[in-house]
């Protein structure tokens, strides 16, 4: 089991919201996500990064073929998904919904 798969499994056991960011080395890395997630610390959002090239099995298990892709999970259940660009404001709105 890869490190990422293990992280996802452990996160599913918690009561945290988990944002999974699927990326590739050749795509933008979305560094701005970290400070936004920190701002929502009261909601306890955990970030797990998945490189679709080195963790292909994890990406496949979520049917991710395009990057960037974002999946918000709670206890292993998918709450929201976005494939493609995401702005800071769009991301904030999503976090406020949950």
Secondary structure, DSSP 8 states (H G I E B T S, - for coil): --HHHHHHHHHHTSSSEEEEEEE-TTS---THHHHHHHHTGGG-EEEEEEETTTTHHHHHHTT--SSSEEEEEETTEEEEEEES---HHHHHHHHHH-
